[in-house]
Amino acid sequence: MTAHFRRVTYTRHLVTEAEVL
């Protein structure tokens, strides 16, 4: 479960960066 949450957080971070850029 921790790995899944970490993966979701990482993906969300990439999405956020894409929005910022």
C-alpha positions as CSV (number, residue, x, y, z in Angstrom):
1,M,0.0,0.0,0.0
2,T,2.8,2.4,0.8
3,A,4.4,1.8,-2.6
4,H,1.1,2.5,-4.3
5,F,0.6,5.7,-2.4
6,R,4.1,6.7,-3.2
7,R,3.6,6.0,-6.9
8,V,0.4,8.1,-6.9
9,T,2.1,11.0,-5.2
10,Y,5.0,10.9,-7.7
11,T,2.6,10.8,-10.6
12,R,0.7,13.7,-9.1
13,H,3.9,15.6,-8.7
14,L,4.7,15.2,-12.4
15,V,1.2,16.3,-13.3
16,T,1.6,19.4,-11.2
17,E,5.0,20.2,-12.8
18,A,3.4,19.8,-16.2
19,E,0.6,22.3,-15.2
20,V,3.1,24.8,-13.9
21,L,5.2,24.5,-17.1
